[in-house]
Amino acid sequence: MKKLEPKHTKLLFLSIALVVVMCVGVVYNYKTVGALSNATTKKLPIYSTDVKDKKVAITFDTSWGTDYTKEILNVLEKQDVKATFFVIGTWIDDYKEETKEIHSKGHELGNHSNTHPDMTKISKDKMINEVAVTDAKIMEITGERPTLFRCPSGSYNDEVIKNIEETNHKIIQWDTDSIDWKEKGAEEEYNRVVEKVKPGSIILFHNNAKYTPENLEKIITKLKGEGYEFVKVSDMIYKDDYYLDHTGKQIKNSNE
């Protein structure tokens, strides 16, 4: 066999190296495209909304007892602020009068399931039942079917979102968590909210956290001073013609 000249040997190695690089590039490209595809197709709830003005929505999860519900309602009334309360069905059973009061004061009632299960660990039929039962209980009080749903403990996956959206509810998460349920201290909870909030934010509180009534008044006063307006979730989010970015923020499609 004829021996290759040094320059031919060099060209051969360069050719092999080029082929290897191209193969690696193709594999990397497929992996990258696959990863991006998975990222963009992952279903998300609504975490916040891209708004043109300084609107924010305060929400409460009423999962445990009444505790500070009346104090919270008094603060909201004093500040002339409307909020959204995500209530569970069994909470309505135990505190029907308090639920009626929330509604009578002009606040919004959202569905938070009937028994507060981890929605990712139950069947589709049970999921639908959890929503339907609580819808019926809220309708008995308000005369209207709720259009918003919040997953218990904020736990969701693609299947949960798909199934809940089929019941004609928008799934609402949050982008500003007061962590009031941890009760780490009024100052820490206050600072978390005022530092994280931005136009279009959905703020999470709970009705049984001991620092919440005190902080609620301070936070509302502080944000009002910065020009913020407080609205119910359904009055802030887009109903259609929008998409969600990778953070779960609603972005309007049109240029209106």
Backbone hydrogen bonds in HBPLUS format (Angstrom, degrees):
<---DONOR---> <-ACCEPTOR-->    atom                        ^
c    i                          cat <-CA-CA->   ^        H-A-AA   ^      H-
h    n   atom  resd res      DA  || num        DHA   H-A  angle D-A-AA Bond
n    s   type  num  typ     dist DA aas  dist angle  dist       angle   num
A0008-HIS N   A0005-GLU O   2.89 MM   3  5.16 121.4  2.24 105.4 121.0     1
A0009-THR N   A0005-GLU O   2.92 MM   4  6.25 156.2  1.97 158.3 166.2     2
A0010-LYS N   A0006-PRO O   2.99 MM   4  6.24 156.2  2.05 147.8 153.8     3
A0011-LEU N   A0007-LYS O   3.08 MM   4  6.33 153.3  2.16 139.0 145.8     4
A0012-LEU N   A0008-HIS O   2.92 MM   4  6.19 152.6  2.00 148.1 155.6     5
A0013-PHE N   A0009-THR O   3.03 MM   4  6.34 163.7  2.06 153.4 156.5     6
A0014-LEU N   A0010-LYS O   2.98 MM   4  6.20 156.2  2.04 146.7 153.8     7
A0015-SER N   A0011-LEU O   2.89 MM   4  6.10 151.8  1.97 145.1 152.7     8
A0016-ILE N   A0012-LEU O   2.96 MM   4  6.26 159.6  2.00 151.7 156.8     9
A0017-ALA N   A0013-PHE O   2.87 MM   4  6.06 162.7  1.90 148.8 154.0    10
A0018-LEU N   A0014-LEU O   2.90 MM   4  6.08 153.4  1.97 144.3 151.5    11
A0019-VAL N   A0015-SER O   3.02 MM   4  6.30 155.0  2.08 147.5 153.6    12
A0020-VAL N   A0016-ILE O   2.97 MM   4  6.27 160.3  2.01 152.5 157.8    13
A0021-VAL N   A0017-ALA O   2.95 MM   4  6.21 163.0  1.98 151.6 155.8    14
A0022-MET N   A0018-LEU O   2.98 MM   4  6.18 158.4  2.03 146.5 152.5    15
A0023-CYS N   A0019-VAL O   2.94 MM   4  6.19 155.0  2.00 149.4 156.1    16
A0024-VAL N   A0020-VAL O   2.95 MM   4  6.22 163.8  1.97 154.5 158.8    17
A0025-GLY N   A0021-VAL O   2.88 MM   4  6.06 154.8  1.94 146.2 153.9    18
A0026-VAL N   A0022-MET O   2.94 MM   4  6.21 153.0  2.01 145.8 152.3    19
A0027-VAL N   A0023-CYS O   2.99 MM   4  6.27 166.3  2.01 154.1 157.2    20
A0028-TYR N   A0024-VAL O   2.85 MM   4  6.03 164.5  1.87 151.6 156.5    21
A0029-ASN N   A0025-GLY O   2.82 MM   4  5.96 155.1  1.88 144.6 152.1    22
A0030-TYR N   A0026-VAL O   2.96 MM   4  6.25 157.5  2.01 151.1 156.0    23
A0031-LYS N   A0027-VAL O   2.99 MM   4  6.26 161.2  2.03 151.0 156.3    24
A0032-THR N   A0028-TYR O   2.79 MM   4  6.01 159.2  1.83 152.3 158.5    25
A0033-VAL N   A0029-ASN O   2.84 MM   4  6.00 168.1  1.85 152.1 155.6    26
A0034-GLY N   A0030-TYR O   2.86 MM   4  5.94 156.4  1.92 143.8 151.2    27
A0035-ALA N   A0031-LYS O   2.87 MM   4  6.08 155.2  1.93 145.4 152.1    28
A0036-LEU N   A0032-THR O   2.84 MM   4  6.11 163.3  1.87 154.6 159.1    29
A0037-SER N   A0033-VAL O   2.78 MM   4  5.91 153.8  1.84 145.7 153.9    30
A0038-ASN N   A0034-GLY O   2.91 MM   4  6.15 158.5  1.96 147.6 152.8    31
A0039-ALA N   A0035-ALA O   2.92 MM   4  6.14 153.8  1.99 144.7 152.4    32
A0040-THR N   A0036-LEU O   2.89 MM   4  6.10 156.1  1.94 151.0 156.5    33
A0041-THR N   A0037-SER O   2.99 MM   4  6.09 139.5  2.16 144.0 154.5    34
A0042-LYS N   A0038-ASN O   3.14 MM   4  6.07 123.4  2.47 140.2 150.8    35
A0046-ILE N   A0171-ILE O   2.86 MM 125  6.15 174.7  1.86 161.3 159.5    36
A0173-GLN N   A0046-ILE O   2.73 MM 127  5.61 170.6  1.74 147.2 149.5    37
A0047-TYR N   A0248-GLY O   2.83 MM 201  4.92 169.6  1.84 131.6 134.5    38
A0250-GLN N   A0048-SER O   2.91 MM 202  6.30 161.5  1.94 139.2 141.6    39
A0049-THR N   A0200-GLY O   2.94 MM 151  4.58 156.3  2.00 125.6 133.3    40
A0050-ASP N   A0250-GLN O   2.91 MM 200  5.78 154.2  1.98 151.6 157.1    41
A0055-LYS N   A0053-ASP O   2.99 MM   2  5.80 135.6  2.19 103.0  90.8    42
A0229-GLU N   A0054-LYS O   2.80 MM 175  6.14 156.7  1.85 160.8 166.3    43
A0200-GLY N   A0055-LYS O   2.63 MM 145  5.55 166.5  1.65 172.8 177.5    44
A0056-VAL N   A0229-GLU O   2.96 MM 173  6.35 149.1  2.05 164.4 173.8    45
A0231-VAL N   A0056-VAL O   2.96 MM 175  6.22 162.4  1.99 159.4 165.0    46
A0057-ALA N   A0201-SER O   2.99 MM 144  6.39 164.0  2.01 160.5 165.8    47
A0203-ILE N   A0057-ALA O   2.84 MM 146  6.15 170.4  1.85 170.0 173.3    48
A0084-THR N   A0058-ILE O   3.05 MM  26  6.43 163.3  2.08 156.6 162.0    49
A0059-THR N   A0203-ILE O   2.86 MM 144  5.80 146.6  1.97 150.7 160.2    50
A0205-PHE N   A0059-THR O   2.90 MM 146  6.05 138.5  2.07 142.3 155.4    51
A0060-PHE N   A0084-THR O   2.94 MM  24  6.44 146.8  2.06 152.1 159.9    52
A0086-PHE N   A0060-PHE O   2.76 MM  26  6.07 163.4  1.79 168.9 174.7    53
A0061-ASP N   A0205-PHE O   3.00 MM 144  6.51 149.1  2.09 141.8 147.5    54
A0207-ASN N   A0061-ASP O   3.42 MM 146  6.44 156.2  2.48 141.6 140.4    55
A0062-THR N   A0086-PHE O   3.03 MM  24  6.22 170.1  2.04 155.6 157.6    56
A0069-THR N   A0066-THR O   2.80 MM   3  5.35 153.4  1.87 136.7 145.8    57
A0068-TYR N   A0207-ASN O   3.09 MM 139  5.67 146.6  2.21 157.1 167.1    58
A0072-ILE N   A0068-TYR O   2.87 MM   4  6.07 159.2  1.91 156.1 162.3    59
A0073-LEU N   A0069-THR O   2.91 MM   4  6.17 160.3  1.95 151.7 156.9    60
A0074-ASN N   A0070-LYS O   2.93 MM   4  6.15 149.8  2.02 145.1 153.5    61
A0075-VAL N   A0071-GLU O   3.00 MM   4  6.31 154.8  2.07 148.0 154.1    62
A0076-LEU N   A0072-ILE O   2.98 MM   4  6.25 166.5  2.00 155.2 158.6    63
A0077-GLU N   A0073-LEU O   2.93 MM   4  6.07 154.8  2.00 144.1 151.1    64
A0078-LYS N   A0074-ASN O   2.91 MM   4  6.06 162.9  1.94 147.8 152.8    65
A0079-GLN N   A0075-VAL O   2.93 MM   4  6.12 153.5  2.00 150.3 157.4    66
A0080-ASP N   A0076-LEU O   2.90 MM   4  5.82 107.1  2.45 132.1 148.9    67
A0081-VAL N   A0076-LEU O   2.89 MM   5  5.02 169.0  1.91 147.5 151.3    68
A0080-ASP N   A0077-GLU O   3.10 MM   3  4.88 151.1  2.19  97.2 106.1    69
A0108-GLU N   A0083-ALA O   2.95 MM  25  6.30 167.4  1.97 159.0 160.2    70
A0085-PHE N   A0108-GLU O   2.73 MM  23  6.00 170.6  1.74 167.7 164.5    71
A0110-GLY N   A0085-PHE O   2.77 MM  25  5.89 168.7  1.78 142.3 145.1    72
A0087-VAL N   A0110-GLY O   2.96 MM  23  6.23 151.8  2.04 162.0 154.5    73
A0112-HIS N   A0087-VAL O   2.98 MM  25  5.09 138.7  2.15 145.2 134.1    74
A0091-TRP N   A0088-ILE O   3.05 MM   3  5.28 127.9  2.33 102.2 116.2    75
A0092-ILE N   A0088-ILE O   3.10 MM   4  6.52 151.6  2.18 151.2 159.5    76
A0089-GLY N   A0113-SER O   2.92 MM  24  6.36 147.9  2.03 129.7 140.1    77
A0093-ASP N   A0089-GLY O   3.02 MM   4  6.40 152.3  2.09 146.5 154.4    78
A0090-THR N   A0114-ASN O   3.07 MM  24  5.83 152.9  2.15 147.6 147.2    79
A0094-ASP N   A0090-THR O   3.15 MM   4  6.38 152.9  2.23 139.6 145.2    80
A0095-TYR N   A0091-TRP O   2.78 MM   4  5.85 144.1  1.91 148.9 159.9    81
A0099-THR N   A0095-TYR O   2.98 MM   4  6.25 152.4  2.06 147.2 155.6    82
A0100-LYS N   A0096-LYS O   2.88 MM   4  6.14 154.7  1.94 147.6 154.5    83
A0101-GLU N   A0097-GLU O   2.91 MM   4  6.18 148.4  2.02 142.4 151.4    84
A0102-ILE N   A0098-GLU O   2.96 MM   4  6.26 154.7  2.02 147.4 153.4    85
A0103-HIS N   A0099-THR O   3.16 MM   4  6.44 163.1  2.19 148.3 152.0    86
A0104-SER N   A0100-LYS O   2.77 MM   4  5.98 161.4  1.80 150.9 157.0    87
A0105-LYS N   A0101-GLU O   3.03 MM   4  6.10 140.0  2.19 145.7 153.3    88
A0107-HIS N   A0102-ILE O   3.25 MM   5  5.74 153.2  2.33 161.6 156.6    89
A0106-GLY N   A0103-HIS O   2.93 MM   3  5.35 158.2  1.98 116.6 120.0    90
A0111-ASN N   A0148-LEU O   2.96 MM  37  6.11 163.0  1.99 152.8 148.3    91
A0150-ARG N   A0111-ASN O   2.88 MM  39  6.37 154.4  1.94 163.6 171.7    92
A0121-LYS N   A0118-ASP O   2.98 MM   3  5.66 165.9  2.00 122.8 127.3    93
A0127-MET N   A0123-SER O   2.91 MM   4  6.13 155.0  1.98 148.7 156.6    94
A0128-ILE N   A0124-LYS O   2.90 MM   4  6.16 165.9  1.92 159.3 160.9    95
A0129-ASN N   A0125-ASP O   2.98 MM   4  6.16 153.9  2.05 143.6 151.3    96
A0130-GLU N   A0126-LYS O   2.86 MM   4  6.08 155.4  1.92 149.6 155.6    97
A0131-VAL N   A0127-MET O   3.18 MM   4  6.53 153.0  2.26 148.0 154.6    98
A0132-ALA N   A0128-ILE O   2.88 MM   4  6.07 168.3  1.90 153.4 157.0    99
A0133-VAL N   A0129-ASN O   2.93 MM   4  5.93 171.8  1.94 155.4 157.1   100
A0135-ASP N   A0131-VAL O   2.89 MM   4  6.07 155.9  1.95 152.2 160.1   101
A0136-ALA N   A0132-ALA O   3.04 MM   4  6.25 158.5  2.08 148.2 152.8   102
A0137-LYS N   A0133-VAL O   3.16 MM   4  6.49 151.5  2.25 141.9 149.4   103
A0138-ILE N   A0134-THR O   2.93 MM   4  6.17 158.0  1.98 154.0 159.3   104
A0139-MET N   A0135-ASP O   2.85 MM   4  6.03 158.2  1.89 151.6 158.4   105
A0140-GLU N   A0136-ALA O   3.02 MM   4  6.20 144.3  2.15 140.7 149.3   106
A0141-ILE N   A0138-ILE O   3.04 MM   3  5.31 133.9  2.26 102.1 114.4   107
A0142-THR N   A0138-ILE O   2.84 MM   4  6.07 168.2  1.85 161.1 164.8   108
A0143-GLY N   A0139-MET O   2.70 MM   4  4.61 144.6  1.82 123.0 132.9   109
A0170-LYS N   A0147-THR O   2.83 MM  23  6.32 158.7  1.88 158.7 158.6   110
A0149-PHE N   A0170-LYS O   2.90 MM  21  6.01 157.0  1.96 154.7 152.2   111
A0172-ILE N   A0149-PHE O   2.82 MM  23  6.05 158.5  1.86 155.3 162.6   112
A0154-GLY N   A0151-CYS O   2.84 MM   3  4.86 153.8  1.91 130.8 128.5   113
A0155-SER N   A0152-PRO O   3.15 MM   3  6.16 178.0  2.15 129.9 130.3   114
A0161-ILE N   A0157-ASN O   3.11 MM   4  6.40 170.8  2.12 163.1 164.2   115
A0162-LYS N   A0158-ASP O   2.93 MM   4  6.12 165.9  1.95 151.9 156.3   116
A0163-ASN N   A0159-GLU O   2.95 MM   4  6.09 169.1  1.96 151.5 154.4   117
A0164-ILE N   A0160-VAL O   2.90 MM   4  6.04 167.6  1.91 158.6 162.2   118
A0165-GLU N   A0161-ILE O   2.89 MM   4  5.89 162.7  1.92 150.6 156.0   119
A0166-GLU N   A0162-LYS O   3.16 MM   4  6.33 137.7  2.35 138.6 149.2   120
A0167-THR N   A0164-ILE O   2.91 MM   3  5.28 151.4  2.00 108.0 117.3   121
A0168-ASN N   A0165-GLU O   2.99 MM   3  5.17 154.7  2.06 111.0 113.7   122
A0175-ASP N   A0202-ILE O   3.20 MM  27  5.77 148.5  2.30 139.9 148.1   123
A0176-THR N   A0202-ILE O   3.26 MM  26  6.16 150.8  2.35 158.6 150.8   124
A0204-LEU N   A0176-THR O   2.86 MM  28  6.23 157.6  1.91 166.1 170.1   125
A0178-SER N   A0204-LEU O   3.27 MM  26  5.99 163.1  2.30 148.5 153.4   126
A0182-LYS N   A0179-ILE O   3.02 MM   3  5.70 157.2  2.07 118.2 124.7   127
A0183-GLU N   A0180-ASP O   3.05 MM   3  5.25 146.0  2.17 104.4 114.4   128
A0189-GLU N   A0185-GLY O   3.18 MM   4  6.39 165.8  2.20 155.7 159.7   129
A0190-TYR N   A0186-ALA O   2.92 MM   4  6.03 159.9  1.96 150.8 156.8   130
A0191-ASN N   A0187-GLU O   2.92 MM   4  6.07 170.1  1.93 153.8 156.3   131
A0192-ARG N   A0188-GLU O   3.04 MM   4  6.19 155.7  2.10 145.1 151.5   132
A0193-VAL N   A0189-GLU O   3.33 MM   4  6.58 158.4  2.38 146.1 150.1   133
A0194-VAL N   A0190-TYR O   3.10 MM   4  6.40 173.2  2.11 165.8 163.9   134
A0195-GLU N   A0191-ASN O   2.98 MM   4  5.83 147.2  2.09 145.8 153.5   135
A0196-LYS N   A0192-ARG O   3.16 MM   4  6.04 142.2  2.31 135.2 143.9   136
A0197-VAL N   A0193-VAL O   2.92 MM   4  5.77 157.1  1.97 161.9 165.1   137
A0201-SER N   A0198-LYS O   2.95 MM   3  5.51 144.1  2.08 154.0 151.2   138
A0212-THR N   A0209-ALA O   3.16 MM   3  5.59 155.9  2.22 114.0 121.3   139
A0215-ASN N   A0211-TYR O   2.96 MM   4  6.08 167.9  1.98 159.1 163.2   140
A0216-LEU N   A0212-THR O   2.69 MM   4  5.60 156.6  1.74 155.7 162.2   141
A0217-GLU N   A0213-PRO O   3.42 MM   4  6.60 163.3  2.45 146.0 147.1   142
A0218-LYS N   A0214-GLU O   3.46 MM   4  6.72 164.0  2.49 143.3 147.5   143
A0219-ILE N   A0215-ASN O   2.72 MM   4  5.87 164.6  1.74 162.2 166.5   144
A0220-ILE N   A0216-LEU O   2.95 MM   4  6.05 167.9  1.97 152.2 155.6   145
A0221-THR N   A0217-GLU O   3.04 MM   4  6.12 165.4  2.06 146.6 151.1   146
A0222-LYS N   A0218-LYS O   2.89 MM   4  6.03 160.8  1.93 147.3 153.1   147
A0223-LEU N   A0219-ILE O   2.89 MM   4  6.05 171.6  1.89 156.3 158.2   148
A0224-LYS N   A0220-ILE O   2.84 MM   4  5.91 155.0  1.90 149.5 157.0   149
A0225-GLY N   A0221-THR O   3.10 MM   4  6.22 151.8  2.18 140.9 148.1   150
A0226-GLU N   A0223-LEU O   3.01 MM   3  4.94 138.0  2.19  94.5 107.0   151
A0228-TYR N   A0223-LEU O   2.92 MM   5  5.37 163.6  1.95 149.2 144.7   152
A0227-GLY N   A0224-LYS O   2.94 MM   3  5.06 160.0  1.98 108.7 112.7   153
A0235-ASP N   A0232-LYS O   2.93 MM   3  5.28 141.3  2.09 108.2 120.1   154
A0236-MET N   A0233-VAL O   2.95 MM   3  5.26 157.9  2.00 111.3 118.6   155
A0237-ILE N   A0233-VAL O   3.04 MM   4  6.20 165.9  2.06 172.9 174.6   156
A0253-ASN N   A0241-ASP O   2.92 MM  12  5.54 176.9  1.92 136.9 137.7   157
A0243-TYR N   A0251-ILE O   2.91 MM   8  5.36 152.5  1.99 146.0 154.3   158
A0251-ILE N   A0243-TYR O   2.75 MM   8  5.36 158.1  1.80 163.9 171.1   159
A0245-ASP N   A0249-LYS O   3.03 MM   4  5.49 156.5  2.08 145.7 150.0   160
A0248-GLY N   A0245-ASP O   3.02 MM   3  5.39 164.7  2.04 116.3 121.2   161
